[in-house]
C-alpha cells in the first residue's frame, strides 16, 4: 500500500475528532502534489492537517500556523516524489568505498 493510501485511511479514522482539539497528524505536501489540487495553505479535516506548500520546503510562516494547531507529539508525514533517487557518489569514489562499516573490525 502506498503512503498516500495510508494517510487517507488515517484521515478517515480521525474524522470523528475535531473542534478545538489539537490535530494529531500533519501531512506536508508540495503544491502540485496535493491530490485535491489545493493552493498552498493549511487545511484541517478533523484531527489531520494538510499543509500544502510552494517551493522546495515549507516557509517559516506556514510552519508557525501549523504549530498553533497541533499536539506536541503530532505525527509529521512529509510527502514528496514517489521515487527518490539514490544519493550521488561523493568526489573521490575510492575513499567512499573504503569507508569503515559499523560493527566491522
C-alpha positions in Angstrom: 0.0 0.0 0.0 1.3 3.4 -0.9 1.9 6.1 1.8 -0.9 8.3 0.3 -3.4 5.4 0.8 -2.3 5.0 4.4 -2.7 8.7 5.0 -6.2 8.6 3.6 -7.1 5.7 5.9 -5.7 7.6 8.9 -7.6 10.7 8.0 -10.8 8.7 7.8 -10.2 7.1 11.2 -9.7 10.6 12.8 -12.7 12.1 11.1 -14.9 11.9 14.2 -12.4 14.1 16.1 -12.3 17.8 15.6 -13.5 21.0 17.1 -10.9 22.8 19.2 -8.8 19.7 20.0 -5.3 19.8 18.6 -4.5 17.9 15.5 -2.6 14.6 15.8 -1.3 14.2 12.2 0.3 16.8 9.9 0.7 15.9 6.2 3.2 18.2 4.5 2.7 18.1 0.7 4.2 20.3 -2.0 1.8 22.3 -4.2 1.1 20.2 -7.3 1.4 17.0 -5.3 -1.8 17.5 -3.4 -4.4 15.0 -4.7 -7.2 17.7 -4.4 -5.2 20.3 -6.3 -5.4 22.9 -3.4 -3.2 26.0 -3.4 -0.6 26.5 -0.7 -2.2 26.8 2.8 -3.2 24.9 5.9 -6.3 22.7 5.6 -7.8 20.8 8.5 -10.0 17.8 8.4 -10.8 16.6 12.0 -7.5 15.6 13.6 -5.4 15.9 10.4 -3.8 19.0 9.0 -2.8 19.1 5.4 0.0 21.7 4.9 0.3 22.5 1.2 3.5 24.5 0.5 5.1 26.1 -2.5 8.8 25.7 -3.3 11.3 23.2 -2.1 10.3 23.3 1.6 7.7 25.0 3.8 8.4 28.6 4.8 8.5 29.6 8.5 5.2 31.4 8.4 3.4 28.2 7.3 5.2 26.2 9.9 4.1 28.7 12.6 0.5 28.4 11.5 0.7 24.6 11.7 2.4 24.6 15.2 -0.5 26.6 16.6 -3.0 23.8 15.8 -1.1 20.6 16.6 -0.5 18.5 19.6 3.1 18.5 20.9 3.7 14.9 19.8 1.9 15.1 16.5 3.0 12.7 13.7 4.5 14.7 10.8 4.3 13.0 7.4 6.2 14.6 4.5 5.1 13.6 1.0 7.3 14.1 -1.9 8.3 12.4 -5.1 7.2 8.8 -5.4 10.7 7.7 -6.4 13.6 9.2 -4.6 16.9 8.9 -6.5 19.9 7.4 -4.7 22.5 9.9 -3.3 25.2 11.0 -5.7 28.6 9.5 -5.3 31.0 11.8 -3.5 34.2 13.0 -5.0 37.0 10.5 -4.6 34.8 7.5 -5.0 37.5 5.1 -3.9 37.6 6.7 -0.5 33.9 6.3 -0.1 34.1 2.6 -1.0 36.7 2.1 1.7 34.7 3.8 4.5 34.5 1.8 7.7 31.4 -0.2 8.4 29.7 -0.1 11.8 30.4 -3.4 13.6 33.3 -4.4 11.4 36.8 -4.6 12.6 
